[in-house]
Amino acid sequence: MRTVEPTRLVRADWRGLVRKKPAVPGLVLAAWAALVMNALTFAGVGVLLLPIPVVVGQLISQGSLVLALFLALAANQRKLLRPNMFLVLLTVFAILGLMVSVHNEFVLGSMYRASRFFLFTLVLWLLTPWWGRRDMLLLRCHRYVLWVVLGTVLIGAAVAPGRAFSFEGRLAGILWPIWPTGVAHVAAILFGTSVVLWICHEITGRHASIALAISGAVLIATHTRTAVVGTLVGLVVALVSLFLGHVRARRLSAVGVAAAATAAAFFASGLTTWALRGQSAHQASQLTGRTKAWAAVFDAERPKMEELFGSGLSNQSINGISIDSSWVATFYDLGVLGVVLQAAIFLVLFAMAATSQRGTQRAAGLFLIGYVLVASLTETGVGTASPYLLDLAVAAAMLSPPLQRRAT
C-alpha cells in the first residue's frame, strides 16, 4: 500500500481548475538561484548602470557555485543521489573535460573551466532527490529565479533606456551584464513554459496573460532570431504531445496556424525587416559572421588525437572570434567523442520523454529540450556550465519517473 498525497483545489480559472502546489523548500530554491547566478557569467561592459568592478563581479558569479554546493549539501543532508542517465552522461562529459584539459596549452584556465563544470554537475547530482516530483519543483524554482533575472532587466530599461538599448537597439541587462541573447533566452523560457502551464490548467488565465505579455515584449525587444525560432519549435513539440488530450492544445494549434498564415500574408515585409536587424541578406546568411568561426575550427590542422578527444575546455573562441555553436565548440574542445556525448544527452532526454506519461511534465520537458536543441546550433552552453544546461536539467527532472513511496 502506498500513501497518496492529497491535492487541494483552491481557485477556479475561467476554464478548468488550478491546483495548489506545496511550498518550495528554501534551501533548494536558494541552491538553484546560486546555480543560475553562476551561469550568468560576469563580463565587464561599459554600459552598466552601477559601476561594478570586473573583479568583484567575477567573484560574485564564480563564488556562487561554491555557495550552491554548500546549499545543496545542507538541503540533501543524507547525501542521497538518485540514478539518472542524463547526469551519468553529463558526468562522463565533465570527466572527459578534466582529462583532456591537462594537456591544453593554457592548462590553468582550461583546468579551471573543467573543474567548474565538474562541480556544477556535482551540485545537480545533490539535487536529484527532488527530481520526478509531480509538483514540478525544479521548474517552479527555475521560473522564480528567471522572473527575478527578467525583473532586473526591466528595471534597468525603465531607469536608463538609452543604455539598455545601446546594443544596436537590442534590449540588454545593465544592472547585471546580460547580453541581448541572454535576455532573450530568459524571456523565451518564461514565455514557452507559461503557455504549456496554462494549457494544462496549472496557472490561471490572468497569470498566463501577464506572463506572456511581459516575456513576449522582452523577447521581441531583444531582436534575437534564435530565441524566437527556438520558442516556436519548442511549443510545436509540446503542443503535439498534448494535442490528443487537451482541448486547449488543439484550439491553440488552430489559432497558431491561422496567425502564422495571416502574418505571412500581411506582415511579411515587417517580419523580414525585424529579422534582418539592418543586415544585408549576405550577412544574414552567414549568421552574423558565425560561419567564419566555424570554418576556422574545421579548417584548423590538428593531430589525430585532438580531433578525437579535443584539446581541453577553452573560452569557446578561435582567433579571437566567438564560435557561437555548442556543437562546433564541443568539437573544438573535446573532439568527436565530445560531440557524440552531447548528441547522446539529447537522445536520452527524448527517450525519457517518449517513455513518460502524457501531461504537463512531458510537454514542458519537451519544450525545454526542443528550445535548447535549436539554440545549440547558434549558441554555446550545452557543453559547459550555462543557463542552457540548467534548462536541460529541469527537463530531465520533470521527465524522471516519480519515486515510489513505501507505506508508513
N, C-alpha and C positions, 0 to 999 in steps of 0.2 A: 504494500500500500504506500502510495506517495502522497505527500502533502501538497495541496494546491493553494497558491496564493490568491486570496480574494481580490477581485477587481471592482473598484467603485466607480460609478459613472456620476460625474458631478456637473456637467454642463452640456446642454444640447446645442449643437450647431444648427444652422438652418436646414441641413440635411444630415442625418446621422448623429452619432453620439461620440463625444470626446472622452477618452479615458484619462483618469488622473494617474500620474506617474509617481512612483516612490521618490523620495528625496535623493538628491545626488550626494554621495559621500564626499565630504570636503577635501580629504586628502587625495582622492582620485582626481577630482576636478583641479586641484592645485598642481598635482603632478603633470596632468595633461597641459595645463596652461604653461608650465615651465618648459615642456617639450615644444610647444608652439613658439614660445619666446626664443628658444634656442634655434629653431628652424628659421626664424626671421633674422637672418644674419645681418649684422650692422655693417653698412658700407657708407663711409663718410661722404655726404653730399653737401653742396654749398647752399641749398635752399631750405635747410631745416629751420623750423620756427624757433626752436631752442638750440643754442649753440652747444651741443653735446660733443665733448672731445671724442675723437675716434677711439682712444684707448679705453675710455670709460664705457662707451657703447659696446665695444667688443667684449669687455669684461662682463657687462651685464648679460649679453647674449650668450657667450660661451659658458659663463658661470651658471646659467640657468639649467644646463644639462646636469651638472653636479647636484643642484637643488632638486631637479626632477628625480634623480636616483635616490636621494635621501627620503623624499616624499613617498616614492613608490615603495621603498623598504618599510617606511612607517605604516603605509596602508596595508601592505602584504606582510604582516609580522611573522606569519608562519612560513614564509618563503615558498609558497605554493606556485608551481609552474604548470600550466595546462598545455599539453602537447598540441601543436598546430603546425601543419605542413608549411604554411606561409612563413612563419617565423623560423622554421628549420632552414628553408631556402635563404631567408634573409641572413641568418647566422652564417651559413656557408659563404654567402656573398661577402659578409664582413670579415670572416677569417681569411678568405682569398685576398681581400684588400690588405690585410695586415701582412700576409706572407710576401706579397709582391712588392709592397711599398718599401720593404727593407732594401731593395735593390734600386730604388729610384735615385735619380741624380740629386734631387733635393730631398734627402732622406728625412730630415726633421719635419718639414712641412707635410710630406706625404704620410709619415707615420702618425703625425698628429691628426690628420683628417681620417685615417683609417681607425685610429683609437676612438675618435669621436663617434664614428659610425658604429663601431662595436658597442660602445657604451649606450648609444641611442637604442640599439637593438636590445640590449640587456634591460633597459627600462620598460620597453614594450613587453618583454617576457614577464616582468614582475607585475604587469597589469593584466595578464591573461586570466586570473580568477574572475574578472568582470566581463569576460568575453562570452558571447552567446546568451546574454540576458534578454528576456523578452521586452524589457522596458527600454532597450536600445541606449544603455547608459553612456557608452563612449560616443555615440553620435550626438547625444544631448550635450555632453561635455565639449565636444568639438564645435558644435553650433554656438554654445555660450561664449567660448573663447573667441571664435571668429566674429561674433557680433561686437565684442569689445574692440577687436582689431579694427573692424569697419567703423566703429564709433570714433576712434582716434583719427581715422582718415577724414571723416565728415567734419569733425571739429576743426581740423587743420584747414579744410576747404572753406569753412564758414569764417574762420578768423583771418586767413590770408589766402584768398582765392587765387591771387596772382602767382604766388609761389606754388600752390598746389597744382596749378595747371601750366607750370613753366616747362614741363617736359613735352614740348611740341604740341601743346594744347591737350595733353592727356593727364587725367587725374592721378596723383601720386600721394603717398603719405609723407607728411612733413613734420609731424610730431615725433614719429619714429620713421626712419628712412625705409620706405616701401616703394619699389618701382611700380609703374603702372601695371606691368604684368602680374606682379604680386597682389595688387589691389583687385585686379580683375579675377584672379584665382579665388580670393576670398568671397567676392560678390557672387561668382558663378556657383560655388559650392552651396552658399546660403540660398540662392535662387532655386537651384535644382532640387535640393533636399526639401525645401518648403513646398514645392509643387507635389513631390511624392507624399509627404506627410499630410498635405491637405486632401489629396485623392483618397488616401487610406483612412481619413477621419481621425488623424492623430492630432491635428491642430484645427482651430476654428477658422471659419471663413474670414473673420476680421483680422486675426493674426496673420493668416496667409496673405491677405491683400496688402497689409502694411509691409510685410517682409518682402513680397515680390516687387512692390513699388520702389522701396529703398534699394534693394540689391540690384534690381533691373536698371534703375537710373545710374547707379555707380558703374555697373558693367558697361553700359553704353558710353559713359563719360571717360572710361579708360581707353577706348578705341583699340581694344585687344581682340584681334580676329580669332586667335587660337582659343581663347576662353569662350567666345560666342559659339564657335563650331563645336567645341567640346561639350558645352552645355546642351546644345541641340542633340548631339549624338547620344549623350548620356540619358537625356529624357526619352528619346525614342526607344532605347533599350529598356529603360524602366517601364515605359508605358506598354511595351509589348509583353512584358512579364505580368502586367496587371490587366491586360485587355479583356480576358475572359471572365475575370472575377469581380470587376469593378465597373459600375455604370459610368462613374466619373471619368475613368480612364478612356472609355470608348467615346464619350462626349468630347473630352479634351482632345482626343486624337482627331476627331472630325473637325473641331474648331481650328486645330493647328494646321491641318491640310488646307482648309479654306483660307486661313490667314496667310499661309505661305503662297498660295496661288494669287491672292489679291496683292500681296506685296510685290511678287514678281511681275505682275501686270502693270501696276500703277506707280510703284516706288522703286523700280529697278535702277534708275539713274541716281537717286539719292543714296540707295544702299551701296552702289558701286563707289560713289564718292567717299562715303564713310569708310568703306573697306580699304580703299587705296591710301587714305591718310595723306593725300598730297603727293604720293609717289607715282612714278610712271609705271606703265604695265610691265616694263622690263625689270624694274626694281622689285615690284611685287612678285614677279615670277621667280626671282632669286631669294624670296623670303627675307627681305631686308638684309641681304648680304650673308645670310646663314650658309648658303650653298658654297660660298668661297671657303669658309672654315671647314666644312665637311669634305670638300675636295682636297684641302691641305692635309687632313687626317688620313684619308685613304691613299694619297699620293706619297706620303712620307715613307721613306725606306727604313724598315725596322728589321731586326733579327727575327728569325722564325719563332723563337721562344716568346718574344714580345708580342708578336701577332697572336699567339695562342693564349698567353697569360697576362699581357699588358705590361706596363712599366710602373704601376702604382698609382694611387689616387693623387690627382693633380687639382689645380684650380679650374679645370674644365675649360681651358682655353689653349689655343695654339697660335704661335707667332703674335701674341697679343690680341687675338680675335676670339671672342667667346664662341664656343662650339654650339651652344643652344640646341641640343638634341640629346635626350637621355641615352638613346641607342648609340649614337656616334661617340658621345663622351664615355660611355661604358666600354666601347670597343677600344678607345684610345687608352683608357686607364687599366682595364682588366682583360682586354683581348677578346678573342672569340668565346672563351669559356664564360666571361662575364656577360656577354650578350645572351648566351644560352641560358644562364641562370636568370637573367632578367625576363626572358621570354617564359621560362618555367614558372616564375612568380605569377605572371598574368594568366597562364594556363591553369594553374592551381586555383586561382581565385574564381575563374569562370567555371571550373569543375565544382567548386564548393557551391556556387550559385545554382548550378544545374541540379545538384542533389539536395538543395534546401527546399523548404516548403514555400509555396506561393504566398506572398503577403508583403507587408511593409518592409521588413528587414531585407528580403531578397531584392525588392525593387530599389531601395535606397543603396544597397551594396552594388547593384549593377550600374546605377547612375554614377557612383564614385569610380568604379572600375573603368567604365566607358569614357568618363571625362579624363581621367589620368592617362589612359591609353592614347587618346587624341593629343593631349598636351605633351606627352613624352616625345612626340615627333619633332616638336619645335621648341621644347623647354627642357632644361636639365632638372634633375631632382630625384628620379627613381633610384639611382644608384648611390645616393648619399642622404645624409640626414636633412630632410626638407619637408615642407608642408605637403608635397605630393605623396611622400612616403607615409605621412600621417593619414592622409585620405585612404590609402590602401589598407593601412592597419585598421581603420574604422570599418571599412568594408569587410575585412576578414573577421573582425569581431562580431559583426552582425550576421555573417553567413555561417559562423560556427554553430554547431548544434548545442542546444541548452544542456546544462549539466543535470544529470539525474540525481534527484534528492532522495535520500533514504527516509523511511518513515520514522517519526520520533516516537 
